[in-house]
Amino acid sequence: MTKPLTVHRRHVLRSCARAAALALPGWAGLTQATHASAPATALTTERALALRHLHTRESLPPLVYAQADGYLGSALQTLNRFLRDHYSGDIGVMDPQLFDLLHRVQAALGGRAALVAPYEVISGYRCPATNSHLKQTRGGGVAQRSLHMDGRAIDVRLPGVPLAELRDAARSLKAGGVGYYPRDGFVHLDTGRTRHW
């Protein structure tokens, strides 16, 4: 059994205030004070995400994970732990550009329900043993060399946004992979090559 995620109240309040201010007009080995470089195209604003994990039942209020000068190490560590393998409890290192992709999808949706509701997470990081087990028990739905094992993929949905609309917003960015799973109720996003299925 994994220990529940604890987020310090002061950090949550500061993150919520920053995210609220952004909404008005319309990645793990890093230490707390360290910033990883953000891609040049993403160096414009603070970026925040809110998440709810459907398997662990944990929620993460809007968390600022990046500022104009780079990613925030402590926030990336929080996100790594939140998106851990929910089968084994193993914590992976998530690709910070995956968080930027989620942020950009919300922006592409125009800000309505996307800015209010947290992403619902079905799967984040997967350790190799979990991926192998899922491959054996679920067949074609799990890739042998899944980008989930590299912290470069996430399966999500967004309350208030039809799944096909979420898929279309992600595809419109032409950045990474987008998988559409209407029967299972999620969209797969990854930072691999641009493709969709």
Backbone bond lengths (Angstrom), bond angles and torsions (degrees), N, CA, C in turn:
res aa  C-N    CA-C-N  psi(-1)  N-CA   C-N-CA  omega(-1)  CA-C   N-CA-C  phi
1 M - - - 1.458 - - 1.526 108.67 -
2 T 1.288 117.02 130.47 1.458 120.69 -177.74 1.513 110.72 -86.66
3 K 1.327 114.97 151.27 1.449 121.53 179.84 1.524 109.90 -75.14
4 P 1.360 118.14 136.49 1.461 119.04 -179.34 1.517 111.82 -60.55
5 L 1.320 115.03 147.29 1.460 121.12 -179.86 1.512 109.60 -69.88
6 T 1.337 116.48 132.62 1.452 121.29 177.33 1.513 108.69 -117.52
7 V 1.312 115.87 127.16 1.455 120.86 178.20 1.520 106.87 -120.27
8 H 1.327 117.71 130.13 1.452 121.23 -178.36 1.520 110.81 -63.67
9 R 1.346 116.47 135.48 1.461 123.10 -174.88 1.528 111.57 -57.04
10 R 1.329 117.20 -43.54 1.464 121.03 -177.85 1.528 111.04 -61.87
11 H 1.350 116.24 -41.47 1.469 120.16 -179.88 1.528 110.49 -66.40
12 V 1.342 116.16 -40.54 1.469 120.13 179.24 1.519 110.51 -64.38
13 L 1.330 117.32 -45.29 1.460 120.28 -179.31 1.523 111.53 -62.30
14 R 1.336 116.46 -42.77 1.458 119.87 178.75 1.529 110.63 -63.64
15 S 1.335 116.42 -42.27 1.461 120.42 179.36 1.519 111.66 -65.26
16 C 1.337 116.90 -40.71 1.467 120.92 179.13 1.520 111.02 -63.78
17 A 1.320 116.28 -42.16 1.465 119.89 -179.70 1.528 110.47 -63.73
18 R 1.324 116.88 -41.40 1.465 120.04 179.18 1.521 110.77 -66.19
19 A 1.344 116.92 -43.50 1.464 120.11 -179.59 1.523 110.83 -64.70
20 A 1.334 117.10 -38.95 1.462 120.34 179.01 1.520 110.77 -64.37
21 A 1.322 116.53 -39.79 1.464 119.95 179.01 1.525 111.10 -63.81
22 L 1.340 116.85 -35.80 1.460 120.66 178.90 1.523 111.88 -69.15
23 A 1.340 116.65 -31.41 1.465 120.56 -174.62 1.522 112.47 -80.98
24 L 1.323 117.90 -16.52 1.469 119.88 -175.93 1.515 113.45 -59.59
25 P 1.306 123.44 -52.25 1.462 122.33 -179.80 1.518 111.87 -64.30
26 G 0.820 141.10 13.82 1.464 133.31 170.40 1.493 115.09 170.50
27 W 26.225 109.11 -61.34 1.443 113.48 -152.51 1.545 107.84 -144.72
28 A 2.881 165.04 -162.47 1.448 120.76 -133.66 1.493 110.74 -118.62
29 G 1.281 119.34 -20.10 1.453 120.91 -173.13 1.509 112.47 -79.52
30 L 1.278 118.85 17.93 1.459 121.73 -178.74 1.515 109.94 -91.40
31 T 1.314 117.16 144.64 1.447 119.93 175.61 1.513 108.97 -83.70
32 Q 1.330 115.65 170.12 1.452 120.37 -174.26 1.517 112.82 -57.92
33 A 1.290 117.80 -33.98 1.466 119.91 -175.33 1.526 112.58 -93.26
34 T 1.323 117.20 -0.19 1.459 120.36 -174.31 1.515 111.74 -91.96
35 H 1.329 116.74 145.69 1.462 122.50 173.50 1.515 108.26 -117.92
36 A 1.337 116.78 133.38 1.463 120.36 170.55 1.512 106.78 -90.61
37 S 1.294 116.38 150.69 1.461 119.16 -178.58 1.515 110.93 -68.26
38 A 1.321 116.76 133.79 1.461 121.77 174.61 1.513 108.62 -90.83
39 P 1.351 116.94 155.74 1.457 118.64 176.98 1.519 110.66 -59.75
40 A 1.313 117.95 147.80 1.465 122.08 -175.94 1.513 112.34 -56.75
41 T 1.341 117.26 -33.43 1.465 119.84 -178.39 1.521 112.32 -74.57
42 A 1.332 117.76 -12.29 1.458 120.38 -175.88 1.528 112.34 -107.01
43 L 1.329 118.35 8.67 1.456 121.15 -173.58 1.536 113.29 -87.94
44 T 1.294 117.94 39.93 1.456 119.02 -174.70 1.520 113.81 -104.80
45 T 1.323 119.15 -38.06 1.457 120.70 -173.52 1.514 111.35 -144.96
46 E 1.325 114.65 174.28 1.458 120.43 166.04 1.514 108.16 -67.66
47 R 1.340 115.52 145.21 1.455 119.98 177.65 1.515 109.75 -127.42
48 A 1.328 115.78 135.58 1.462 121.27 -177.71 1.519 110.29 -133.45
49 L 1.336 115.53 154.75 1.462 122.13 175.32 1.515 109.24 -136.65
50 A 1.335 115.44 147.33 1.462 122.09 169.97 1.523 106.76 -119.65
51 L 1.330 117.16 136.60 1.457 122.00 -174.79 1.525 111.11 -136.25
52 R 1.324 114.87 150.68 1.461 121.62 171.01 1.518 107.11 -135.67
53 H 1.337 116.41 124.23 1.469 120.60 -176.67 1.525 108.86 -92.91
54 L 1.327 116.76 122.16 1.463 120.98 -175.73 1.520 113.54 -72.73
55 H 1.343 118.07 -20.71 1.462 120.28 -179.11 1.526 112.54 -93.45
56 T 1.318 117.40 -42.45 1.467 119.44 -179.26 1.531 111.64 -87.04
57 R 1.334 116.33 -15.02 1.471 123.97 -178.01 1.533 112.77 65.63
58 E 1.321 115.79 18.82 1.459 120.53 176.47 1.522 109.95 -88.03
59 S 1.326 115.08 150.05 1.461 121.11 177.15 1.516 109.21 -124.04
60 L 1.310 115.64 144.91 1.455 122.03 177.01 1.519 107.58 -123.34
61 P 1.353 117.53 109.61 1.469 119.73 177.93 1.522 110.01 -61.50
62 P 1.332 118.16 167.11 1.477 119.28 -178.20 1.530 111.27 -47.52
63 L 1.310 115.23 120.52 1.464 122.44 -176.79 1.516 108.63 -119.43
64 V 1.327 116.55 121.82 1.469 120.42 175.38 1.524 107.34 -74.62
65 Y 1.341 116.15 116.77 1.460 120.56 -177.62 1.531 112.14 -107.48
66 A 1.349 117.35 -10.74 1.465 120.29 -179.20 1.508 110.00 -152.35
67 Q 1.321 114.86 149.18 1.455 122.36 173.47 1.525 107.65 -122.77
68 A 1.302 116.80 179.82 1.466 120.38 -175.52 1.527 112.64 -57.38
69 D 1.338 117.66 -29.89 1.466 119.54 -176.76 1.520 113.27 -95.74
70 G 1.319 118.90 3.85 1.463 119.52 175.64 1.511 113.90 145.10
71 Y 1.337 114.51 -176.40 1.457 121.78 -179.79 1.526 110.73 -80.79
72 L 1.309 115.88 151.97 1.463 122.16 -179.39 1.521 109.30 -97.72
73 G 1.323 116.45 116.47 1.465 121.84 -174.93 1.506 114.35 -55.29
74 S 1.329 118.41 -45.46 1.471 120.68 -177.69 1.526 110.93 -65.42
75 A 1.328 117.26 -36.82 1.465 120.72 178.45 1.526 110.44 -68.81
76 L 1.331 117.51 -39.54 1.461 120.27 177.84 1.523 110.99 -62.92
77 Q 1.318 117.18 -38.77 1.463 120.69 177.29 1.522 110.66 -63.92
78 T 1.333 116.99 -40.83 1.459 121.09 177.29 1.527 110.60 -61.92
79 L 1.332 116.59 -44.17 1.461 121.07 179.62 1.531 111.42 -67.22
80 N 1.330 117.66 -38.86 1.466 120.51 176.41 1.521 110.91 -58.53
81 R 1.315 116.11 -45.10 1.464 119.55 -179.17 1.520 110.78 -68.74
82 F 1.319 116.99 -40.96 1.458 121.05 -179.46 1.533 110.89 -61.78
83 L 1.331 116.59 -38.42 1.467 121.87 -176.11 1.522 112.60 -94.87
84 R 1.327 117.22 21.39 1.462 122.14 179.52 1.538 110.72 -60.13
85 D 1.319 115.42 163.97 1.464 122.36 175.73 1.529 107.08 -63.62
86 H 1.325 117.11 113.55 1.468 119.00 -174.98 1.527 112.64 -76.76
87 Y 1.325 117.54 -8.56 1.463 120.83 174.70 1.528 110.82 -83.97
88 S 1.338 116.33 -48.72 1.466 120.76 -173.33 1.530 113.77 -100.85
89 G 1.325 116.67 -21.73 1.463 120.23 -174.84 1.524 112.70 86.39
90 D 1.342 117.92 -2.93 1.469 121.30 179.25 1.529 110.09 -64.12
91 I 1.322 115.48 137.63 1.464 121.47 178.78 1.523 108.48 -102.96
92 G 1.314 116.29 125.34 1.453 121.58 178.08 1.512 110.86 -102.76
93 V 1.304 115.96 -179.47 1.465 122.22 176.26 1.530 106.81 -105.93
94 M 1.319 116.09 110.20 1.460 120.88 -178.61 1.523 110.17 -81.39
95 D 1.311 115.46 145.17 1.458 122.56 177.33 1.530 108.60 -72.83
96 P 1.318 119.42 117.18 1.472 120.63 -179.44 1.532 112.98 -57.84
97 Q 1.328 117.34 -26.64 1.454 118.97 178.58 1.528 111.74 -67.54
98 L 1.331 117.20 -20.08 1.461 120.87 174.27 1.528 109.65 -66.59
99 F 1.337 116.54 -37.80 1.465 119.97 177.96 1.523 110.15 -67.80
100 D 1.334 115.97 -38.42 1.468 119.19 175.87 1.524 111.01 -62.92
101 L 1.335 116.64 -37.28 1.456 120.26 178.15 1.529 110.52 -63.07
102 L 1.324 117.57 -44.63 1.465 121.25 176.97 1.531 110.70 -60.56
103 H 1.318 115.64 -42.23 1.461 121.17 179.48 1.526 110.66 -63.09
104 R 1.332 116.75 -43.45 1.463 121.33 -179.55 1.531 112.07 -67.15
105 V 1.336 116.82 -34.61 1.465 120.02 177.28 1.527 109.60 -63.30
106 Q 1.336 116.80 -43.06 1.464 119.52 177.15 1.522 111.11 -59.89
107 A 1.318 116.31 -42.21 1.469 119.80 178.71 1.525 110.70 -63.84
108 A 1.335 117.01 -38.67 1.466 121.00 179.97 1.527 111.77 -66.22
109 L 1.319 116.31 -25.08 1.467 120.68 179.08 1.522 111.92 -79.22
110 G 1.308 117.43 -5.09 1.458 120.46 174.96 1.503 115.40 89.07
111 G 1.309 117.76 2.49 1.453 119.82 171.47 1.499 118.02 88.87
112 R 1.314 122.17 -11.39 1.465 121.77 -176.29 1.525 111.41 -62.06
113 A 1.330 120.10 -108.23 1.470 121.52 -176.97 1.519 111.65 -60.95
114 A 1.334 116.41 -27.01 1.460 119.87 -176.45 1.518 112.66 -61.36
115 L 1.322 117.80 -33.17 1.465 120.11 -178.66 1.520 112.18 -83.96
116 V 1.326 116.79 -14.64 1.465 120.16 -177.64 1.522 110.68 -93.68
117 A 1.322 117.02 -47.70 1.456 121.17 -174.94 1.518 111.51 -90.03
118 P 1.337 116.91 144.00 1.466 118.93 174.51 1.520 110.14 -76.54
119 Y 1.322 116.18 153.03 1.457 119.89 170.03 1.525 107.72 -61.34
120 E 1.314 117.04 139.60 1.460 121.63 170.99 1.527 106.96 -96.01
121 V 1.325 115.57 122.04 1.468 122.12 -175.14 1.523 109.94 -96.50
122 I 1.319 115.69 126.78 1.454 121.54 175.07 1.525 109.51 -95.44
123 S 1.337 116.66 -41.75 1.456 120.74 -179.36 1.521 110.29 -154.25
124 G 1.323 115.58 134.02 1.460 121.90 174.75 1.525 108.80 -114.77
125 Y 1.337 116.30 -111.81 1.466 121.01 179.24 1.531 109.98 -70.53
126 R 1.338 115.38 144.37 1.469 121.82 171.79 1.512 108.83 -132.09
127 C 1.328 116.59 128.88 1.460 119.06 174.80 1.529 108.09 -74.30
128 P 1.341 118.18 159.64 1.470 120.69 -178.29 1.529 113.76 -55.62
129 A 1.343 117.61 -38.88 1.468 120.05 -179.04 1.524 110.92 -64.46
130 T 1.318 117.35 -41.60 1.466 120.86 177.81 1.511 110.22 -64.57
131 N 1.326 117.00 -44.54 1.462 120.09 -179.08 1.530 110.93 -61.36
132 S 1.327 115.94 -41.28 1.457 120.85 178.99 1.528 110.74 -63.50
133 H 1.318 116.71 -43.64 1.475 121.13 178.92 1.529 110.63 -62.23
134 L 1.336 116.67 -45.20 1.459 120.16 179.92 1.525 111.02 -66.00
135 K 1.313 117.06 -35.60 1.463 121.16 178.20 1.531 110.15 -62.60
136 Q 1.333 116.54 -41.45 1.462 121.25 -178.95 1.529 112.17 -71.60
137 T 1.326 116.90 -33.81 1.465 119.73 -174.62 1.522 113.45 -95.94
138 R 1.345 117.37 -20.78 1.463 119.68 -177.36 1.517 113.93 -119.11
139 G 1.319 116.83 2.05 1.469 121.34 171.88 1.511 114.50 60.09
140 G 1.354 115.05 -124.75 1.456 122.12 -171.01 1.506 116.15 -64.68
141 G 1.330 118.93 -13.48 1.458 120.06 -177.34 1.519 114.40 -79.57
142 V 1.327 117.55 -6.37 1.468 121.10 -176.56 1.523 109.37 -127.69
143 A 1.327 116.56 124.87 1.469 120.83 -179.81 1.520 111.16 -75.37
144 Q 1.326 116.30 144.10 1.466 121.57 178.34 1.526 110.67 -59.32
145 R 1.320 116.31 -43.01 1.470 121.26 -179.58 1.525 108.26 -114.46
146 S 1.319 115.66 63.44 1.462 121.98 -174.80 1.522 112.24 -65.85
147 L 1.332 115.70 139.70 1.468 120.18 175.74 1.525 111.75 -69.71
148 H 1.331 117.56 -12.42 1.474 120.38 172.77 1.534 109.67 -59.94
149 M 1.329 117.03 -33.46 1.466 120.60 -178.35 1.527 112.11 -71.15
150 D 1.323 116.55 -20.14 1.460 121.13 178.66 1.533 111.91 -98.99
151 G 1.336 117.09 4.93 1.464 120.07 -177.11 1.523 112.47 69.81
152 R 1.330 116.58 24.50 1.465 120.94 -176.12 1.526 112.74 -113.02
153 A 1.340 117.44 13.11 1.461 120.64 -178.34 1.517 110.85 -143.73
154 I 1.328 114.69 152.65 1.461 121.17 178.20 1.522 108.39 -150.74
155 D 1.329 116.59 144.17 1.460 122.85 175.99 1.523 107.30 -110.46
156 V 1.344 116.18 123.91 1.468 120.25 -172.66 1.529 111.61 -143.03
157 R 1.311 114.43 167.45 1.457 123.60 163.86 1.518 106.73 -142.77
158 L 1.324 116.35 168.90 1.458 120.86 -175.45 1.522 108.86 -134.35
159 P 1.334 118.06 109.52 1.463 120.52 -179.22 1.521 111.55 -53.97
160 G 1.328 115.64 136.28 1.455 120.74 179.75 1.513 113.82 89.16
161 V 1.341 117.15 -7.80 1.461 121.50 179.88 1.529 107.85 -119.74
162 P 1.343 118.29 119.33 1.468 119.52 177.12 1.526 110.86 -55.24
163 L 1.327 115.18 142.45 1.465 120.61 -175.61 1.530 111.97 -57.26
164 A 1.326 117.11 -40.53 1.469 120.26 179.57 1.520 111.33 -65.01
165 E 1.332 116.66 -32.71 1.470 120.20 178.31 1.525 110.58 -70.96
166 L 1.317 116.07 -38.88 1.468 120.66 175.94 1.524 109.78 -62.15
167 R 1.331 116.62 -44.93 1.471 121.39 176.90 1.528 111.43 -58.37
168 D 1.338 116.05 -47.55 1.462 120.32 -177.05 1.528 111.92 -64.24
169 A 1.336 116.55 -38.49 1.467 120.18 177.75 1.523 110.20 -63.36
170 A 1.332 116.50 -42.31 1.471 120.59 179.36 1.526 110.78 -66.03
171 R 1.320 117.82 -43.00 1.466 121.15 179.61 1.524 111.65 -64.07
172 S 1.332 116.62 -34.88 1.471 120.25 -177.26 1.527 111.90 -62.63
173 L 1.328 117.70 -22.65 1.462 121.29 -178.98 1.531 112.25 -77.36
174 K 1.344 115.95 -20.62 1.474 120.50 -178.26 1.534 110.88 50.63
175 A 1.321 114.62 47.76 1.470 120.65 -178.57 1.524 108.71 -137.73
176 G 1.323 117.19 101.69 1.451 120.50 177.86 1.512 113.30 86.92
177 G 1.334 114.72 -170.65 1.452 121.09 -177.43 1.514 112.24 -94.40
178 V 1.332 115.13 145.29 1.469 121.64 178.10 1.530 107.37 -133.15
179 G 1.320 116.06 116.65 1.461 121.40 176.70 1.516 109.71 -111.60
180 Y 1.324 116.22 137.79 1.467 122.18 -175.95 1.531 108.69 -112.21
181 Y 1.331 116.43 119.01 1.455 122.49 -177.36 1.527 110.00 -126.81
182 P 1.335 117.50 72.74 1.471 120.17 -175.75 1.527 113.13 -63.17
183 R 1.335 118.09 -34.22 1.462 120.00 -179.58 1.526 111.36 -65.62
184 D 1.343 115.83 -35.93 1.471 120.42 179.93 1.523 112.24 -92.17
185 G 1.332 117.19 -8.91 1.456 120.68 173.81 1.514 115.69 77.88
186 F 1.347 117.31 37.67 1.460 117.91 176.25 1.518 111.27 -152.82
187 V 1.334 114.19 164.42 1.465 123.05 172.42 1.525 107.05 -116.59
188 H 1.316 115.74 133.16 1.466 122.26 176.25 1.529 108.43 -92.27
189 L 1.319 116.55 131.58 1.467 122.44 175.84 1.521 108.30 -124.47
190 D 1.329 117.10 140.25 1.457 118.92 175.00 1.521 110.51 -148.28
191 T 1.324 115.19 167.65 1.472 121.05 -178.11 1.527 110.93 -102.82
192 G 1.314 116.79 24.76 1.455 121.20 174.56 1.528 110.36 -79.04
193 R 1.330 116.43 -159.84 1.458 119.19 179.72 1.529 110.19 -67.77
194 T 1.316 116.33 157.33 1.463 121.51 -178.12 1.529 110.04 -71.14
195 R 1.334 115.91 121.15 1.457 122.79 -179.66 1.526 107.87 -166.87
196 H 1.305 117.84 165.93 1.463 120.07 174.26 1.511 110.51 -151.34
197 W 1.311 115.29 156.92 1.459 121.84 -179.23 1.521 109.26 -150.26
